[in-house]
Amino acid sequence: MKLPNDPAILLSLLNTKLRDYYSSLDELCDDLEADKQALIDKCRMIGYEYSAERNQFI
């Protein structure tokens, strides 16, 4: 799956997928063959950090 390049749209997509389909960011990245650190960095650009406890970017 090609992930959006826009950080805000990416954030929305990631949180939706984490809520509905994946129990962790690692699981999502493995399934979508995505670079975990790149996703974290992209969301960090707009002030969001991944919370493993909540399984979402906050």
mmCIF file as gemmi writes it, N, C-alpha and C atoms, coordinates in Angstrom:
data_model
loop_
_atom_site.group_PDB
_atom_site.id
_atom_site.type_symbol
_atom_site.label_atom_id
_atom_site.label_alt_id
_atom_site.label_comp_id
_atom_site.label_asym_id
_atom_site.label_entity_id
_atom_site.label_seq_id
_atom_site.pdbx_PDB_ins_code
_atom_site.Cartn_x
_atom_site.Cartn_y
_atom_site.Cartn_z
_atom_site.occupancy
_atom_site.B_iso_or_equiv
_atom_site.pdbx_formal_charge
_atom_site.auth_seq_id
_atom_site.auth_asym_id
_atom_site.pdbx_PDB_model_num
ATOM 1 N N . MET Axp A 1 ? 0.834 -1.177 0 1 0 ? 1 A 1
ATOM 2 C CA . MET Axp A 1 ? 0 0 0 1 0 ? 1 A 1
ATOM 3 C C . MET Axp A 1 ? 0.878 1.239 0 1 0 ? 1 A 1
ATOM 4 N N . LYS Axp A 2 ? 0.582 2.158 -0.87 1 0 ? 2 A 1
ATOM 5 C CA . LYS Axp A 2 ? 1.31 3.421 -0.909 1 0 ? 2 A 1
ATOM 6 C C . LYS Axp A 2 ? 0.695 4.361 0.125 1 0 ? 2 A 1
ATOM 7 N N . LEU Axp A 3 ? 1.527 4.824 1.035 1 0 ? 3 A 1
ATOM 8 C CA . LEU Axp A 3 ? 1.055 5.706 2.093 1 0 ? 3 A 1
ATOM 9 C C . LEU Axp A 3 ? 1.119 7.16 1.636 1 0 ? 3 A 1
ATOM 10 N N . PRO Axp A 4 ? 0.212 7.987 2.136 1 0 ? 4 A 1
ATOM 11 C CA . PRO Axp A 4 ? 0.191 9.4 1.752 1 0 ? 4 A 1
ATOM 12 C C . PRO Axp A 4 ? 1.473 10.109 2.172 1 0 ? 4 A 1
ATOM 13 N N . ASN Axp A 5 ? 1.864 11.093 1.399 1 0 ? 5 A 1
ATOM 14 C CA . ASN Axp A 5 ? 3.063 11.867 1.708 1 0 ? 5 A 1
ATOM 15 C C . ASN Axp A 5 ? 2.75 13.039 2.638 1 0 ? 5 A 1
ATOM 16 N N . ASP Axp A 6 ? 1.531 13.539 2.592 1 0 ? 6 A 1
ATOM 17 C CA . ASP Axp A 6 ? 1.132 14.658 3.447 1 0 ? 6 A 1
ATOM 18 C C . ASP Axp A 6 ? 1.051 14.183 4.899 1 0 ? 6 A 1
ATOM 19 N N . PRO Axp A 7 ? 1.777 14.835 5.822 1 0 ? 7 A 1
ATOM 20 C CA . PRO Axp A 7 ? 1.806 14.363 7.207 1 0 ? 7 A 1
ATOM 21 C C . PRO Axp A 7 ? 0.435 14.292 7.892 1 0 ? 7 A 1
ATOM 22 N N . ALA Axp A 8 ? -0.434 15.257 7.654 1 0 ? 8 A 1
ATOM 23 C CA . ALA Axp A 8 ? -1.748 15.255 8.302 1 0 ? 8 A 1
ATOM 24 C C . ALA Axp A 8 ? -2.62 14.1 7.805 1 0 ? 8 A 1
ATOM 25 N N . ILE Axp A 9 ? -2.579 13.857 6.521 1 0 ? 9 A 1
ATOM 26 C CA . ILE Axp A 9 ? -3.357 12.748 5.953 1 0 ? 9 A 1
ATOM 27 C C . ILE Axp A 9 ? -2.768 11.415 6.407 1 0 ? 9 A 1
ATOM 28 N N . LEU Axp A 10 ? -1.442 11.339 6.429 1 0 ? 10 A 1
ATOM 29 C CA . LEU Axp A 10 ? -0.772 10.132 6.909 1 0 ? 10 A 1
ATOM 30 C C . LEU Axp A 10 ? -1.161 9.854 8.358 1 0 ? 10 A 1
ATOM 31 N N . LEU Axp A 11 ? -1.14 10.866 9.192 1 0 ? 11 A 1
ATOM 32 C CA . LEU Axp A 11 ? -1.516 10.718 10.591 1 0 ? 11 A 1
ATOM 33 C C . LEU Axp A 11 ? -2.923 10.142 10.736 1 0 ? 11 A 1
ATOM 34 N N . SER Axp A 12 ? -3.849 10.697 9.997 1 0 ? 12 A 1
ATOM 35 C CA . SER Axp A 12 ? -5.228 10.22 10.049 1 0 ? 12 A 1
ATOM 36 C C . SER Axp A 12 ? -5.319 8.757 9.619 1 0 ? 12 A 1
ATOM 37 N N . LEU Axp A 13 ? -4.663 8.421 8.543 1 0 ? 13 A 1
ATOM 38 C CA . LEU Axp A 13 ? -4.677 7.042 8.048 1 0 ? 13 A 1
ATOM 39 C C . LEU Axp A 13 ? -4.054 6.088 9.061 1 0 ? 13 A 1
ATOM 40 N N . LEU Axp A 14 ? -2.905 6.463 9.605 1 0 ? 14 A 1
ATOM 41 C CA . LEU Axp A 14 ? -2.229 5.591 10.576 1 0 ? 14 A 1
ATOM 42 C C . LEU Axp A 14 ? -3.093 5.353 11.807 1 0 ? 14 A 1
ATOM 43 N N . ASN Axp A 15 ? -3.664 6.409 12.363 1 0 ? 15 A 1
ATOM 44 C CA . ASN Axp A 15 ? -4.482 6.233 13.563 1 0 ? 15 A 1
ATOM 45 C C . ASN Axp A 15 ? -5.73 5.404 13.286 1 0 ? 15 A 1
ATOM 46 N N . THR Axp A 16 ? -6.303 5.574 12.115 1 0 ? 16 A 1
ATOM 47 C CA . THR Axp A 16 ? -7.462 4.754 11.753 1 0 ? 16 A 1
ATOM 48 C C . THR Axp A 16 ? -7.072 3.288 11.642 1 0 ? 16 A 1
ATOM 49 N N . LYS Axp A 17 ? -5.98 3.011 10.951 1 0 ? 17 A 1
ATOM 50 C CA . LYS Axp A 17 ? -5.536 1.624 10.789 1 0 ? 17 A 1
ATOM 51 C C . LYS Axp A 17 ? -5.118 1.015 12.126 1 0 ? 17 A 1
ATOM 52 N N . LEU Axp A 18 ? -4.438 1.806 12.964 1 0 ? 18 A 1
ATOM 53 C CA . LEU Axp A 18 ? -4.043 1.3 14.281 1 0 ? 18 A 1
ATOM 54 C C . LEU Axp A 18 ? -5.268 0.991 15.128 1 0 ? 18 A 1
ATOM 55 N N . ARG Axp A 19 ? -6.271 1.822 15.056 1 0 ? 19 A 1
ATOM 56 C CA . ARG Axp A 19 ? -7.496 1.605 15.833 1 0 ? 19 A 1
ATOM 57 C C . ARG Axp A 19 ? -8.267 0.38 15.335 1 0 ? 19 A 1
ATOM 58 N N . ASP Axp A 20 ? -8.383 0.25 14.014 1 0 ? 20 A 1
ATOM 59 C CA . ASP Axp A 20 ? -9.283 -0.758 13.448 1 0 ? 20 A 1
ATOM 60 C C . ASP Axp A 20 ? -8.635 -2.098 13.098 1 0 ? 20 A 1
ATOM 61 N N . TYR Axp A 21 ? -7.326 -2.105 12.813 1 0 ? 21 A 1
ATOM 62 C CA . TYR Axp A 21 ? -6.735 -3.328 12.25 1 0 ? 21 A 1
ATOM 63 C C . TYR Axp A 21 ? -5.467 -3.848 12.932 1 0 ? 21 A 1
ATOM 64 N N . TYR Axp A 22 ? -4.716 -2.996 13.615 1 0 ? 22 A 1
ATOM 65 C CA . TYR Axp A 22 ? -3.397 -3.41 14.107 1 0 ? 22 A 1
ATOM 66 C C . TYR Axp A 22 ? -3.259 -3.166 15.599 1 0 ? 22 A 1
ATOM 67 N N . SER Axp A 23 ? -2.606 -4.075 16.28 1 0 ? 23 A 1
ATOM 68 C CA . SER Axp A 23 ? -2.414 -3.95 17.719 1 0 ? 23 A 1
ATOM 69 C C . SER Axp A 23 ? -1.152 -3.181 18.085 1 0 ? 23 A 1
ATOM 70 N N . SER Axp A 24 ? -0.331 -2.845 17.076 1 0 ? 24 A 1
ATOM 71 C CA . SER Axp A 24 ? 0.886 -2.069 17.342 1 0 ? 24 A 1
ATOM 72 C C . SER Axp A 24 ? 1.386 -1.435 16.05 1 0 ? 24 A 1
ATOM 73 N N . LEU Axp A 25 ? 2.231 -0.44 16.219 1 0 ? 25 A 1
ATOM 74 C CA . LEU Axp A 25 ? 2.854 0.202 15.06 1 0 ? 25 A 1
ATOM 75 C C . LEU Axp A 25 ? 3.786 -0.779 14.346 1 0 ? 25 A 1
ATOM 76 N N . ASP Axp A 26 ? 4.457 -1.629 15.112 1 0 ? 26 A 1
ATOM 77 C CA . ASP Axp A 26 ? 5.332 -2.639 14.493 1 0 ? 26 A 1
ATOM 78 C C . ASP Axp A 26 ? 4.54 -3.57 13.586 1 0 ? 26 A 1
ATOM 79 N N . GLU Axp A 27 ? 3.378 -4.005 14.044 1 0 ? 27 A 1
ATOM 80 C CA . GLU Axp A 27 ? 2.534 -4.89 13.237 1 0 ? 27 A 1
ATOM 81 C C . GLU Axp A 27 ? 2.09 -4.193 11.952 1 0 ? 27 A 1
ATOM 82 N N . LEU Axp A 28 ? 1.672 -2.933 12.07 1 0 ? 28 A 1
ATOM 83 C CA . LEU Axp A 28 ? 1.267 -2.165 10.898 1 0 ? 28 A 1
ATOM 84 C C . LEU Axp A 28 ? 2.422 -2.053 9.903 1 0 ? 28 A 1
ATOM 85 N N . CYS Axp A 29 ? 3.597 -1.695 10.402 1 0 ? 29 A 1
ATOM 86 C CA . CYS Axp A 29 ? 4.764 -1.523 9.523 1 0 ? 29 A 1
ATOM 87 C C . CYS Axp A 29 ? 5.159 -2.825 8.844 1 0 ? 29 A 1
ATOM 88 N N . ASP Axp A 30 ? 5.115 -3.913 9.586 1 0 ? 30 A 1
ATOM 89 C CA . ASP Axp A 30 ? 5.437 -5.224 8.998 1 0 ? 30 A 1
ATOM 90 C C . ASP Axp A 30 ? 4.456 -5.57 7.882 1 0 ? 30 A 1
ATOM 91 N N . ASP Axp A 31 ? 3.181 -5.384 8.148 1 0 ? 31 A 1
ATOM 92 C CA . ASP Axp A 31 ? 2.155 -5.737 7.174 1 0 ? 31 A 1
ATOM 93 C C . ASP Axp A 31 ? 2.201 -4.85 5.931 1 0 ? 31 A 1
ATOM 94 N N . LEU Axp A 32 ? 2.431 -3.545 6.127 1 0 ? 32 A 1
ATOM 95 C CA . LEU Axp A 32 ? 2.44 -2.608 4.995 1 0 ? 32 A 1
ATOM 96 C C . LEU Axp A 32 ? 3.831 -2.406 4.397 1 0 ? 32 A 1
ATOM 97 N N . GLU Axp A 33 ? 4.816 -3.111 4.963 1 0 ? 33 A 1
ATOM 98 C CA . GLU Axp A 33 ? 6.204 -2.978 4.53 1 0 ? 33 A 1
ATOM 99 C C . GLU Axp A 33 ? 6.634 -1.506 4.542 1 0 ? 33 A 1
ATOM 100 N N . ALA Axp A 34 ? 6.344 -0.852 5.669 1 0 ? 34 A 1
ATOM 101 C CA . ALA Axp A 34 ? 6.643 0.568 5.832 1 0 ? 34 A 1
ATOM 102 C C . ALA Axp A 34 ? 7.81 0.747 6.798 1 0 ? 34 A 1
ATOM 103 N N . ASP Axp A 35 ? 8.55 1.82 6.62 1 0 ? 35 A 1
ATOM 104 C CA . ASP Axp A 35 ? 9.67 2.175 7.473 1 0 ? 35 A 1
ATOM 105 C C . ASP Axp A 35 ? 9.122 2.858 8.729 1 0 ? 35 A 1
ATOM 106 N N . LYS Axp A 36 ? 9.212 2.17 9.849 1 0 ? 36 A 1
ATOM 107 C CA . LYS Axp A 36 ? 8.645 2.67 11.104 1 0 ? 36 A 1
ATOM 108 C C . LYS Axp A 36 ? 9.215 4.042 11.468 1 0 ? 36 A 1
ATOM 109 N N . GLN Axp A 37 ? 10.523 4.189 11.403 1 0 ? 37 A 1
ATOM 110 C CA . GLN Axp A 37 ? 11.134 5.456 11.802 1 0 ? 37 A 1
ATOM 111 C C . GLN Axp A 37 ? 10.72 6.587 10.874 1 0 ? 37 A 1
ATOM 112 N N . ALA Axp A 38 ? 10.557 6.307 9.596 1 0 ? 38 A 1
ATOM 113 C CA . ALA Axp A 38 ? 10.106 7.337 8.652 1 0 ? 38 A 1
ATOM 114 C C . ALA Axp A 38 ? 8.689 7.806 8.994 1 0 ? 38 A 1
ATOM 115 N N . LEU Axp A 39 ? 7.827 6.874 9.381 1 0 ? 39 A 1
ATOM 116 C CA . LEU Axp A 39 ? 6.468 7.243 9.776 1 0 ? 39 A 1
ATOM 117 C C . LEU Axp A 39 ? 6.484 8.078 11.052 1 0 ? 39 A 1
ATOM 118 N N . ILE Axp A 40 ? 7.282 7.664 12.018 1 0 ? 40 A 1
ATOM 119 C CA . ILE Axp A 40 ? 7.403 8.411 13.271 1 0 ? 40 A 1
ATOM 120 C C . ILE Axp A 40 ? 7.914 9.82 12.994 1 0 ? 40 A 1
ATOM 121 N N . ASP Axp A 41 ? 8.943 9.927 12.164 1 0 ? 41 A 1
ATOM 122 C CA . ASP Axp A 41 ? 9.523 11.232 11.844 1 0 ? 41 A 1
ATOM 123 C C . ASP Axp A 41 ? 8.528 12.132 11.123 1 0 ? 41 A 1
ATOM 124 N N . LYS Axp A 42 ? 7.76 11.563 10.203 1 0 ? 42 A 1
ATOM 125 C CA . LYS Axp A 42 ? 6.777 12.349 9.45 1 0 ? 42 A 1
ATOM 126 C C . LYS Axp A 42 ? 5.69 12.888 10.381 1 0 ? 42 A 1
ATOM 127 N N . CYS Axp A 43 ? 5.22 12.078 11.298 1 0 ? 43 A 1
ATOM 128 C CA . CYS Axp A 43 ? 4.193 12.531 12.243 1 0 ? 43 A 1
ATOM 129 C C . CYS Axp A 43 ? 4.778 13.516 13.255 1 0 ? 43 A 1
ATOM 130 N N . ARG Axp A 44 ? 6.019 13.323 13.607 1 0 ? 44 A 1
ATOM 131 C CA . ARG Axp A 44 ? 6.692 14.237 14.535 1 0 ? 44 A 1
ATOM 132 C C . ARG Axp A 44 ? 6.793 15.644 13.924 1 0 ? 44 A 1
ATOM 133 N N . MET Axp A 45 ? 6.869 15.722 12.603 1 0 ? 45 A 1
ATOM 134 C CA . MET Axp A 45 ? 6.942 17.02 11.915 1 0 ? 45 A 1
ATOM 135 C C . MET Axp A 45 ? 5.733 17.899 12.237 1 0 ? 45 A 1
ATOM 136 N N . ILE Axp A 46 ? 4.6 17.287 12.54 1 0 ? 46 A 1
ATOM 137 C CA . ILE Axp A 46 ? 3.392 18.059 12.839 1 0 ? 46 A 1
ATOM 138 C C . ILE Axp A 46 ? 3.001 17.938 14.319 1 0 ? 46 A 1
ATOM 139 N N . GLY Axp A 47 ? 3.972 17.513 15.138 1 0 ? 47 A 1
ATOM 140 C CA . GLY Axp A 47 ? 3.778 17.535 16.577 1 0 ? 47 A 1
ATOM 141 C C . GLY Axp A 47 ? 3.153 16.311 17.207 1 0 ? 47 A 1
ATOM 142 N N . TYR Axp A 48 ? 3.169 15.177 16.531 1 0 ? 48 A 1
ATOM 143 C CA . TYR Axp A 48 ? 2.567 13.956 17.066 1 0 ? 48 A 1
ATOM 144 C C . TYR Axp A 48 ? 3.636 12.909 17.342 1 0 ? 48 A 1
ATOM 145 N N . GLU Axp A 49 ? 3.45 12.197 18.448 1 0 ? 49 A 1
ATOM 146 C CA . GLU Axp A 49 ? 4.339 11.104 18.843 1 0 ? 49 A 1
ATOM 147 C C . GLU Axp A 49 ? 3.512 9.836 18.978 1 0 ? 49 A 1
ATOM 148 N N . TYR Axp A 50 ? 4.124 8.701 18.712 1 0 ? 50 A 1
ATOM 149 C CA . TYR Axp A 50 ? 3.43 7.429 18.866 1 0 ? 50 A 1
ATOM 150 C C . TYR Axp A 50 ? 3.41 7.031 20.328 1 0 ? 50 A 1
ATOM 151 N N . SER Axp A 51 ? 2.237 6.66 20.825 1 0 ? 51 A 1
ATOM 152 C CA . SER Axp A 51 ? 2.065 6.137 22.173 1 0 ? 51 A 1
ATOM 153 C C . SER Axp A 51 ? 1.733 4.653 22.061 1 0 ? 51 A 1
ATOM 154 N N . ALA Axp A 52 ? 2.66 3.811 22.513 1 0 ? 52 A 1
ATOM 155 C CA . ALA Axp A 52 ? 2.416 2.367 22.479 1 0 ? 52 A 1
ATOM 156 C C . ALA Axp A 52 ? 1.281 1.989 23.428 1 0 ? 52 A 1
ATOM 157 N N . GLU Axp A 53 ? 1.173 2.679 24.545 1 0 ? 53 A 1
ATOM 158 C CA . GLU Axp A 53 ? 0.107 2.398 25.5 1 0 ? 53 A 1
ATOM 159 C C . GLU Axp A 53 ? -1.277 2.604 24.887 1 0 ? 53 A 1
ATOM 160 N N . ARG Axp A 54 ? -1.408 3.655 24.099 1 0 ? 54 A 1
ATOM 161 C CA . ARG Axp A 54 ? -2.708 3.971 23.476 1 0 ? 54 A 1
ATOM 162 C C . ARG Axp A 54 ? -2.802 3.439 22.048 1 0 ? 54 A 1
ATOM 163 N N . ASN Axp A 55 ? -1.684 2.961 21.517 1 0 ? 55 A 1
ATOM 164 C CA . ASN Axp A 55 ? -1.603 2.474 20.139 1 0 ? 55 A 1
ATOM 165 C C . ASN Axp A 55 ? -2.135 3.516 19.156 1 0 ? 55 A 1
ATOM 166 N N . GLN Axp A 56 ? -1.641 4.734 19.315 1 0 ? 56 A 1
ATOM 167 C CA . GLN Axp A 56 ? -2.012 5.795 18.397 1 0 ? 56 A 1
ATOM 168 C C . GLN Axp A 56 ? -0.998 6.933 18.483 1 0 ? 56 A 1
ATOM 169 N N . PHE Axp A 57 ? -1.017 7.763 17.473 1 0 ? 57 A 1
ATOM 170 C CA . PHE Axp A 57 ? -0.21 8.978 17.505 1 0 ? 57 A 1
ATOM 171 C C . PHE Axp A 57 ? -1.022 10.043 18.217 1 0 ? 57 A 1
ATOM 172 N N . ILE Axp A 58 ? -0.395 10.675 19.216 1 0 ? 58 A 1
ATOM 173 C CA . ILE Axp A 58 ? -1.096 11.706 19.998 1 0 ? 58 A 1
ATOM 174 C C . ILE Axp A 58 ? -0.26 12.97 20.053 1 0 ? 58 A 1
